[in-house]
């Protein structure tokens, strides 16, 4: 985690939508602004903007939000802009085909609703760890 923050000299940027937004006050108290900067996204355009501008290192997307397009379509668009951005999808879907589609689009993980704070923290920690590994590998080359 330290390498990820120090490499860019900025906190871990996380875009959040839907249910994950309710945990933002707790995340801010637990992690603080030194380690985490969150971006509330209320539609696909806001998400794509923060991804394109390079403000976020990861995203937690709720498929229950009423956007004009589905979360899988949003994930497909994100992949066109950034193939490596970790995206956690929060869903009530249990359909195997839907879950396979999400994983085929390289979702970092798919988390069942309701989203609990501990699960969100676990996912953030996993994304930070993976980005830290990638950054360390890049500096070793």
ChimeraX attribute file (.defattr): number of C-alpha atoms within 10 A of each C-alpha:
attribute: neighborCount
match mode: 1-to-1
recipient: residues
	/A:1	18
	/A:2	12
	/A:3	17
	/A:4	22
	/A:5	19
	/A:6	11
	/A:7	12
	/A:8	10
	/A:9	11
	/A:10	15
	/A:11	21
	/A:12	23
	/A:13	20
	/A:14	21
	/A:15	24
	/A:16	24
	/A:17	23
	/A:18	18
	/A:19	20
	/A:20	20
	/A:21	18
	/A:22	13
	/A:23	15
	/A:24	17
	/A:25	10
	/A:26	11
	/A:27	19
	/A:28	15
	/A:29	9
	/A:30	12
	/A:31	12
	/A:32	13
	/A:33	14
	/A:34	12
	/A:35	16
	/A:36	18
	/A:37	20
	/A:38	20
	/A:39	19
	/A:40	17
	/A:41	20
	/A:42	15
	/A:43	16
	/A:44	19
	/A:45	12
	/A:46	14
	/A:47	21
	/A:48	18
	/A:49	13
	/A:50	18
	/A:51	21
	/A:52	13
	/A:53	8
	/A:54	11
	/A:55	18
	/A:56	21
	/A:57	21
	/A:58	23
	/A:59	26
	/A:60	26
	/A:61	27
	/A:62	23
	/A:63	21
	/A:64	16
	/A:65	15
	/A:66	12
	/A:67	13
	/A:68	10
	/A:69	12
	/A:70	15
	/A:71	21
	/A:72	19
	/A:73	14
	/A:74	19
	/A:75	23
	/A:76	18
	/A:77	15
	/A:78	20
	/A:79	17
	/A:80	9
	/A:81	13
	/A:82	14
	/A:83	13
	/A:84	15
	/A:85	20
	/A:86	25
	/A:87	26
	/A:88	24
	/A:89	25
	/A:90	24
	/A:91	19
	/A:92	15
	/A:93	15
	/A:94	9
	/A:95	8
	/A:96	9
	/A:97	10
	/A:98	12
	/A:99	18
	/A:100	13
	/A:101	12
	/A:102	22
	/A:103	15
	/A:104	10
	/A:105	18
	/A:106	18
	/A:107	22
	/A:108	20
	/A:109	17
	/A:110	20
	/A:111	20
	/A:112	14
	/A:113	15
	/A:114	12
	/A:115	17
	/A:116	14
	/A:117	15
	/A:118	9
	/A:119	13
	/A:120	18
	/A:121	15
	/A:122	12
	/A:123	20
	/A:124	20
	/A:125	13
	/A:126	15
	/A:127	23
	/A:128	21
	/A:129	16
	/A:130	15
	/A:131	22
	/A:132	19
	/A:133	14
	/A:134	13
	/A:135	17
	/A:136	14
	/A:137	10
	/A:138	9
	/A:139	9
	/A:140	6
	/A:141	5
